[in-house]
Amino acid sequence: MFKANFLNILFYILVKYLVFYIFMMFKNDNFYLINSGIRDVADLFYYLWIFLFFPVIVCALFLVPLYYSFKIRKYPYFILINIIILSIEYCLYTYFASQLDLWNGIYNIIISTILFWVFFHKLIKVKFVNA
């Protein structure tokens, strides 16, 4: 669906976290942001900080490795690099954002994998066909 360039990978990461946060809102039955709304500028900056901090960190850490993983010709290395990236992301998420519920990190990885396939399935198929 998408070509593997920096902008598309950045878009993938941001959409992934948007879907993940919406999933977590339903999972935890916590609609505080929607119910009370954003009342002032302080609320806006608070929610932007909460929602964008981790995706920005993930973009800074994994944008270049994800991009170069698509440049690798051998699919076992492609799979290995992406598994390592997902493992590191799981560890970072569970350590910094969800120490009490480790399943949230697993949900994040599942959503990441599904959206990775949705966004880049043609490129992934080409790697396996040309192997």
Steps between C-alpha positions, in 0.01 A plus 500: 500500500775746595858533389762473770611859542547705814171686470293182458675328790442808715133495397481128588639562849263788570195308372609198700499698823174672415334159450669368814379792713145460367519127577622576853219750549244228426690230691521710816155654450661841549344769285615795711648687206180468299258559789657806658670630191788740481406804707803724456850522355650325801278198437601499134871500582449234769324264259751567223781422744331179615407381151808606306789442739541128442430505123765770458751290695413194289539704180838628614623152586348283229436711192843439348523127592153436356591685183822307453332168583314536170833544320622158615465239229498184712165447667631320813698813587196716426290291737773493765547877495127563527464249786786674682334839444167371632671341801680821589180698455317256729768538768499879472121523510456268795783667693404863439124494444341183633687328780183384672341328200749324274219392267479858374842451345381180334194681364733768366711236322193331352366829367849587372528172312154525346549858385852424377347235274218733391736784413783304341356164391607535136860566597498212746353261241769600249770412755358150543432441130848611395668295775 
